[in-house]
Amino acid sequence: MQARHISAVSMTPQVHLHETPQALAEAFAGHLAARVQAQPGPFHLALSGGSTPQLLFSLLAGPYHARLPWERLHLWWGDERCVPPSHPESNYGVADALLIRHVPLPAANVHRILGEAEPQDEARRYASELAAWLPSERGYPVFDLILLGMGADGHTASIFPHQMELLHAAPACAVGTHPESGQLRVTFTGPLLNNAREAAFLVTGASKADKVAAILGHAPAAQAYPAAHIQPAGGTVAWWLDAEAAARL
């Protein structure tokens, strides 16, 4: 599969197809570098967990290191497991090991969710930090780019199908619960996700193919998947897919 770009008639969503997760990560790294370079002033980026972002982090710390103005880049997290930063499941911990400690990013530009704190308190604190640093439109902070994944159940950030109310919750941050493990996670809510200038889904693997096809094909069943409801009001949404995730398109 050659890299392809598809634009729907409505201009959203954009769909970028690449053969492998590595090719997808390389293409997205170039896209991100171009976005940051083109924007004067601070660039606020929200990261996600997952295997494809790990490939991206390694690229940003390596081949793309010199292409990013690190002093202007601010890193945030769209969700975080309620574990200490040293825990192997910490989204921050993974990003720190693969990216942050290898680049000249000012410490003040790293805005982690304190996974070791009491979850509800931390959701409120993180929302306050967002409000203090980011520009605001429509009553919510505005991210330049939010990086998202999608689970095999259609969840995104830590908004799971059994907590669809978080798509409409008034606070910018809330506490999600993993449906199987019961693990608590601090997460962005739908209004904040849908206030971004760009939301980018990086989705790989055959287990996601059915959900991707349902969402991009506007199937009625897709309304039960949180990822289908991320459609920024004043921005764009893009789906970056490998061959396996795009197999049913």
C-alpha positions as CSV (number, residue, x, y, z in Angstrom):
1,M,0.0,0.0,0.0
2,Q,1.4,3.4,-1.0
3,A,0.7,6.3,1.4
4,R,-2.6,7.8,0.4
5,H,-4.7,10.8,1.6
6,I,-8.5,10.8,1.4
7,S,-10.7,13.9,2.1
8,A,-14.4,13.3,2.6
9,V,-16.8,15.5,0.8
10,S,-17.5,17.4,4.1
11,M,-13.7,18.1,4.3
12,T,-13.7,16.0,7.6
13,P,-12.4,13.6,8.5
14,Q,-9.1,13.4,6.7
15,V,-7.8,9.9,6.2
16,H,-4.1,9.1,5.8
17,L,-3.2,5.5,4.8
18,H,0.2,3.9,5.3
19,E,1.4,0.4,4.9
20,T,3.0,-0.2,8.3
21,P,2.9,1.4,11.8
22,Q,6.4,2.6,11.2
23,A,5.6,4.3,8.0
24,L,2.6,5.9,9.6
25,A,4.7,7.2,12.5
26,E,7.3,8.6,10.1
27,A,4.6,10.4,8.1
28,F,3.0,11.8,11.2
29,A,6.3,12.9,12.6
30,G,6.9,15.0,9.4
31,H,3.3,16.4,9.7
32,L,3.9,17.4,13.3
33,A,7.2,19.0,12.7
34,A,5.7,21.0,9.8
35,R,2.8,22.1,12.0
36,V,5.1,23.3,14.9
37,Q,7.5,25.0,12.6
38,A,4.7,26.9,10.8
39,Q,3.2,28.3,14.0
40,P,4.8,31.2,15.8
41,G,4.7,31.2,19.5
42,P,3.8,28.3,21.8
43,F,2.5,25.0,20.4
44,H,0.3,22.9,22.7
45,L,0.4,19.2,22.0
46,A,-1.5,16.6,23.9
47,L,0.0,13.1,23.8
48,S,-1.6,9.7,24.1
49,G,-0.5,6.2,25.2
50,G,-0.2,3.2,23.0
51,S,2.3,1.4,20.7
52,T,2.1,3.8,17.7
53,P,2.9,6.9,19.8
54,Q,5.9,5.0,21.1
55,L,7.2,4.7,17.5
56,L,6.5,8.4,17.1
57,F,8.4,9.4,20.3
58,S,11.5,7.5,19.2
59,L,11.4,9.3,15.8
60,L,11.0,12.7,17.5
61,A,13.9,12.0,19.8
62,G,16.0,10.7,16.9
63,P,15.7,11.6,13.2
64,Y,13.3,14.5,13.8
65,H,15.2,15.9,16.8
66,A,16.6,18.9,14.9
67,R,13.4,19.7,13.1
68,L,11.4,20.8,16.2
69,P,11.7,24.1,18.1
70,W,11.6,22.4,21.5
71,E,11.5,25.7,23.4
72,R,8.1,26.5,21.9
73,L,6.6,23.0,22.3
74,H,4.4,22.3,25.3
75,L,3.5,18.6,26.1
76,W,0.3,17.6,27.8
77,W,-1.5,14.2,28.1
78,G,-5.0,13.5,27.0
79,D,-5.4,10.8,29.6
80,E,-3.3,9.1,32.3
81,R,-3.6,5.9,34.3
82,C,-3.8,6.6,38.0
83,V,-0.3,5.1,38.7
84,P,3.0,6.7,39.7
85,P,5.2,8.0,36.9
86,S,7.7,5.1,37.5
87,H,4.9,2.5,36.8
88,P,5.3,0.7,33.5
89,E,1.7,1.7,32.6
90,S,2.3,5.4,33.1
91,N,1.8,7.3,29.8
92,Y,4.0,10.0,31.1
93,G,6.7,7.5,32.1
94,V,6.8,6.0,28.6
95,A,7.0,9.4,26.9
96,D,9.8,10.4,29.3
97,A,11.8,7.3,28.7
98,L,11.5,7.5,24.9
99,L,11.3,11.2,24.2
100,I,11.5,13.8,27.0
101,R,14.8,12.9,28.5
102,H,16.5,12.9,25.1
103,V,15.5,16.4,23.8
104,P,16.1,20.0,25.0
105,L,12.5,20.5,26.2
106,P,12.3,23.0,29.0
107,A,11.0,21.4,32.2
108,A,8.3,24.1,32.5
109,N,6.9,22.9,29.1
110,V,6.1,19.4,30.4
111,H,2.6,19.3,31.9
112,R,2.1,15.8,33.2
113,I,-1.0,14.5,34.9
114,L,-0.1,13.4,38.4
115,G,-1.2,9.8,38.3
116,E,-0.2,9.2,41.9
117,A,-2.6,11.9,43.2
118,E,-6.2,11.4,44.2
119,P,-8.0,11.1,40.8
120,Q,-10.9,13.6,41.3
121,D,-8.6,16.2,42.8
122,E,-6.1,15.7,40.0
123,A,-8.8,16.1,37.3
124,R,-9.7,19.4,38.8
125,R,-6.1,20.5,39.2
126,Y,-5.2,19.6,35.6
127,A,-8.2,21.4,34.3
128,S,-7.0,24.5,36.1
129,E,-3.5,24.1,34.7
130,L,-4.9,23.9,31.2
131,A,-7.0,27.0,31.7
132,A,-3.9,28.9,33.0
133,W,-1.7,28.0,30.0
134,L,-3.8,27.6,26.9
135,P,-5.9,30.1,24.9
136,S,-9.6,29.7,25.4
137,E,-12.5,29.6,22.9
138,R,-16.1,28.6,23.4
139,G,-15.4,28.3,27.2
140,Y,-12.7,25.6,26.9
141,P,-8.9,25.6,26.3
142,V,-7.8,25.2,22.7
143,F,-5.1,22.7,21.8
144,D,-3.1,23.1,18.6
145,L,-3.1,19.3,18.2
146,I,-4.4,16.4,20.3
147,L,-3.0,13.0,19.6
148,L,-5.5,10.2,20.1
149,G,-5.7,6.4,19.8
150,M,-8.7,4.1,19.6
151,G,-9.2,0.9,21.5
152,A,-10.7,-2.2,20.0
153,D,-13.9,-1.3,21.8
154,G,-14.0,2.2,20.2
155,H,-12.9,4.1,23.2
156,T,-10.6,7.1,22.9
157,A,-8.6,8.9,25.6
158,S,-10.1,7.2,28.6
159,I,-13.7,7.7,27.5
160,F,-15.1,4.2,27.3
161,P,-18.4,3.0,25.8
162,H,-19.9,2.5,29.3
163,Q,-19.2,6.2,30.2
164,M,-20.5,8.0,27.1
165,E,-21.6,10.8,29.5
166,L,-18.0,11.9,29.6
167,L,-18.4,13.1,26.0
168,H,-20.7,15.8,27.2
169,A,-19.4,16.4,30.8
170,A,-18.9,20.1,31.6
171,P,-15.5,19.9,33.3
172,A,-12.5,19.8,30.9
173,C,-11.1,16.8,32.8
174,A,-12.8,13.9,34.5
175,V,-12.1,10.4,35.9
176,G,-12.7,7.4,33.6
177,T,-12.9,3.8,34.7
178,H,-11.5,0.9,32.6
179,P,-14.5,-1.5,32.1
180,E,-12.5,-4.7,32.8
181,S,-9.8,-3.9,35.3
182,G,-11.6,-1.1,37.1
183,Q,-8.5,1.0,36.9
184,L,-9.1,4.8,37.3
185,R,-7.8,7.2,34.7
186,V,-7.8,11.0,34.5
187,T,-9.0,12.0,31.0
188,F,-9.9,14.9,28.8
189,T,-13.7,15.1,28.3
190,G,-15.6,15.5,25.0
191,P,-15.9,19.3,25.1
192,L,-12.2,19.7,25.5
193,L,-11.3,17.1,22.8
194,N,-13.8,18.8,20.4
195,N,-12.3,22.2,21.0
196,A,-8.9,21.4,19.4
197,R,-7.6,22.9,16.3
198,E,-6.7,19.4,15.2
199,A,-7.5,16.0,16.6
200,A,-5.3,13.2,15.1
201,F,-6.2,9.5,15.6
202,L,-3.2,7.2,15.1
203,V,-4.7,3.7,14.7
204,T,-3.0,0.5,13.8
205,G,-3.8,-3.2,13.9
206,A,-6.4,-5.6,12.6
207,S,-8.4,-5.5,15.8
208,K,-9.4,-1.9,15.0
209,A,-10.5,-2.5,11.4
210,D,-14.2,-3.1,12.1
211,K,-14.6,0.0,14.3
212,V,-12.6,2.2,11.9
213,A,-14.9,1.1,9.0
214,A,-18.0,1.7,11.0
215,I,-16.9,5.2,12.1
216,L,-15.6,6.4,8.8
217,G,-18.6,4.8,7.0
218,H,-21.0,6.6,9.3
219,A,-22.6,3.3,10.3
220,P,-25.4,3.6,12.9
221,A,-23.5,1.2,15.3
222,A,-20.6,3.7,15.4
223,Q,-22.7,6.0,17.6
224,A,-21.9,3.6,20.5
225,Y,-18.1,4.2,20.1
226,P,-16.7,7.3,21.8
227,A,-14.1,7.8,19.1
228,A,-16.9,8.5,16.6
229,H,-17.9,11.6,18.5
230,I,-14.6,13.4,18.3
231,Q,-15.3,16.1,15.6
232,P,-13.7,19.4,16.6
233,A,-16.2,22.3,16.1
234,G,-13.6,24.8,15.0
235,G,-10.9,22.4,13.7
236,T,-10.2,19.2,11.9
237,V,-10.1,15.5,12.7
238,A,-7.7,13.2,10.9
239,W,-7.3,9.4,10.9
240,W,-3.8,8.0,10.4
241,L,-4.2,4.3,9.6
242,D,-1.9,1.4,8.8
243,A,-3.0,-1.3,6.3
244,E,-4.4,-3.6,8.9
245,A,-6.6,-0.9,10.5
246,A,-7.8,0.3,7.1
247,A,-8.5,-3.2,5.7
248,R,-12.3,-2.8,5.8
249,L,-12.5,0.6,4.3
